[in-house]
Amino acid sequence: MGIETEYGIAVPGRPNINSMLASSQVVNAYANSALAGRQDRARWDYDEEQPLRDARGYDMSRAEADPSQLTDEDMGMANLILTNGARLYVDHAHPEYSTPEVTNPLDAMLWDKAGEHIMAEAARLAAQAPGGQPLQLYKNNTDNKGASYGCHENYLMDRQTPFIDIVSGMTPFFISRQIITGSGRVGVGQDGSESGFQLTQRADFFEVEVGLETTIKRPIINTRDEPHADPELYRRLHVIVGDANLSQTATYLKMGITSLTLSALEAGQLDASLMPHNPVAELHAVSRDSALTHRITTRDGRKLTALEMQWEFHEAATKHVAQQLGSDTDWQTQDVLDRWADVLDRLKRDPMSLASELDWVAKRALLDGYRKRDAADWDSPRLQLVDLQYSDIRPDKGLAYKLEERGRLQTLVSPEQIRAAVVEPPTDTRAWFRGKCIQQFGESVAAASWDSVIFDIPGRNALQRVPTLDPLRGTQQNIGDLMARADSAAGLVDELKGG
Amino acid sequence: MPTHERPQPNKSKQSDAESEDATALPQSQDSDSKEALDADVDAILDEIDDVLEENAEEFVRGFVQKGGQ
């Protein structure tokens, strides 16, 4: 699994900056950071990318695609592969960070937090560079003027699970999980022109149930089918409907409950019975319901709250884990199930008791404080600023970080762990190989991607491509000894070919 | 990753570290009394007043993004 996040980018007082250029400055500045390691700007290898491959079984032609969908055309955009196995690049008009591939939700959260640290450092360096401007980055999903940018989750799935089952099983899950995963938003409607508070940043930007697009007519279930792994065995579920989270608990739970629900689906524990009659309208309605009392109407006429739906998914996941793992259940899976139940239980009794765990509640508590103290209404620019600055990733300015400092927003990992994840890859996926290649032989890496590392070795005519199609090979356990032995890129490539 | 197997080699290797890890994650707890919470919120607001950007209206109006994914 993994998380990709587009950050909002702004220069105060200059709303008309060239955001593509500014985003490039951010990414390029990080190349000069000591944290990036020594590297010769490895290119992204697009050979295996198929952004127009649809999970429903056909390809969109390039001619009918919107230009924003052609993400495999390298437009000379800034792109870095980091020593932690992550990718830092420019996507459309935003700097974007993709975590390395990880095997569990706690690691997903840890390397996602490392991304905040990396982005903050990159923006700081970009501002200091000659001709630099005071760039500020925000881990949110809308400017409240009609634009939205995403935080996408990726989950590797069994290819055998029929796509239609994913649609009917997961749509009600994504609609109801907003009560846990929302980051909170002041403003209703795509341009935020209606006043009020809602649970999520993203809901209002979703207009269809299923589709390939991510930039226009956004779908609740995205069908992009680029597994970045053996396509016979796997598909990748590309989840575009979530918010970017600042709360560590929210990110951890988002990844944990979604992967458990997908596992239950793969095992046949989910059916289509919770599918709403009108998914897009329900997505919006749940997001606008801070009281958590709205009832979602299913296709067969039942009326359930988002909380009740989440309990049904919790039950299916619990049953699945008991059957699949039983007494072998690992601590983290159990922890996700326990926290999920605890959060649902307290959301029912007193949602505000989650102010130290969930982003939308933490933000709502702050906003309610201002509404009470200053008699501010939802149209107040101050409330809108609190909403925006909650996601500011400068350590001394971000309100989420201020809450963490005061112990009002719970953390699950230490600052030391996050600093380590800025430079070190996870040990148990192919990201370890990618990260170590950049760490040890960065000058010799000509290009890399999720499923390859390409070396340019002095004295050899052809580039040497090392495929990494299996996400669980290239781990420290697999090749730790080999990487420790290798004293040059040439030696490493020879040994990999020989072995 | 076949998610239903949820492999976690770095955590499941040593069972001792495993249980420590499990307890290492802070557990959620019911919040303090309502009054204590309110007092704390006031203190937080004062602190946040100090870091909030100047001129909220202009700042929020100037935050304009191009579309994304």
Chai-1 contact restraints between the chains, C-beta under 6 A:
chainA,res_idxA,chainB,res_idxB,connection_type,confidence,min_distance_angstrom,max_distance_angstrom,comment,restraint_id
A,E6,B,G68,contact,1.0,0.0,6.0,A-B,restraint_1
A,G8,B,Q65,contact,1.0,0.0,6.0,A-B,restraint_2
A,A10,B,F63,contact,1.0,0.0,6.0,A-B,restraint_3
A,P15,B,G62,contact,1.0,0.0,6.0,A-B,restraint_4
A,P15,B,V64,contact,1.0,0.0,6.0,A-B,restraint_5
A,S19,B,K66,contact,1.0,0.0,6.0,A-B,restraint_6
A,H92,B,G68,contact,1.0,0.0,6.0,A-B,restraint_7
A,A93,B,K66,contact,1.0,0.0,6.0,A-B,restraint_8
A,H94,B,G68,contact,1.0,0.0,6.0,A-B,restraint_9
A,T103,B,M1,contact,1.0,0.0,6.0,A-B,restraint_10
A,T103,B,P7,contact,1.0,0.0,6.0,A-B,restraint_11
A,T103,B,Q8,contact,1.0,0.0,6.0,A-B,restraint_12
A,N104,B,Q8,contact,1.0,0.0,6.0,A-B,restraint_13
A,D143,B,F63,contact,1.0,0.0,6.0,A-B,restraint_14
A,D143,B,V64,contact,1.0,0.0,6.0,A-B,restraint_15
A,D143,B,Q65,contact,1.0,0.0,6.0,A-B,restraint_16
A,K145,B,V64,contact,1.0,0.0,6.0,A-B,restraint_17
A,A147,B,Q65,contact,1.0,0.0,6.0,A-B,restraint_18
A,A147,B,G67,contact,1.0,0.0,6.0,A-B,restraint_19
A,Y149,B,G68,contact,1.0,0.0,6.0,A-B,restraint_20
A,G150,B,Q69,contact,1.0,0.0,6.0,A-B,restraint_21
A,L156,B,M1,contact,1.0,0.0,6.0,A-B,restraint_22
A,T214,B,Q69,contact,1.0,0.0,6.0,A-B,restraint_23
A,T215,B,Q69,contact,1.0,0.0,6.0,A-B,restraint_24
A,S259,B,T3,contact,1.0,0.0,6.0,A-B,restraint_25
A,L262,B,T3,contact,1.0,0.0,6.0,A-B,restraint_26
A,S263,B,T3,contact,1.0,0.0,6.0,A-B,restraint_27
A,S263,B,H4,contact,1.0,0.0,6.0,A-B,restraint_28
A,E266,B,H4,contact,1.0,0.0,6.0,A-B,restraint_29
A,Q324,B,H4,contact,1.0,0.0,6.0,A-B,restraint_30
A,D330,B,Q8,contact,1.0,0.0,6.0,A-B,restraint_31
A,D330,B,S12,contact,1.0,0.0,6.0,A-B,restraint_32
A,W331,B,E18,contact,1.0,0.0,6.0,A-B,restraint_33
A,W331,B,A22,contact,1.0,0.0,6.0,A-B,restraint_34
A,T333,B,R6,contact,1.0,0.0,6.0,A-B,restraint_35
A,D342,B,S28,contact,1.0,0.0,6.0,A-B,restraint_36
A,S353,B,D30,contact,1.0,0.0,6.0,A-B,restraint_37
A,S353,B,S31,contact,1.0,0.0,6.0,A-B,restraint_38
A,E357,B,S28,contact,1.0,0.0,6.0,A-B,restraint_39
A,G369,B,V41,contact,1.0,0.0,6.0,A-B,restraint_40
A,G369,B,L45,contact,1.0,0.0,6.0,A-B,restraint_41
A,P381,B,A56,contact,1.0,0.0,6.0,A-B,restraint_42
A,P381,B,E57,contact,1.0,0.0,6.0,A-B,restraint_43
A,P381,B,V60,contact,1.0,0.0,6.0,A-B,restraint_44
A,R382,B,A56,contact,1.0,0.0,6.0,A-B,restraint_45
A,Q384,B,V60,contact,1.0,0.0,6.0,A-B,restraint_46
A,L385,B,A56,contact,1.0,0.0,6.0,A-B,restraint_47
A,L385,B,V60,contact,1.0,0.0,6.0,A-B,restraint_48
A,K397,B,V51,contact,1.0,0.0,6.0,A-B,restraint_49
A,Q410,B,P26,contact,1.0,0.0,6.0,A-B,restraint_50
A,L412,B,L25,contact,1.0,0.0,6.0,A-B,restraint_51
A,T427,B,N10,contact,1.0,0.0,6.0,A-B,restraint_52
A,D428,B,P9,contact,1.0,0.0,6.0,A-B,restraint_53
A,D428,B,N10,contact,1.0,0.0,6.0,A-B,restraint_54
A,P471,B,M1,contact,1.0,0.0,6.0,A-B,restraint_55
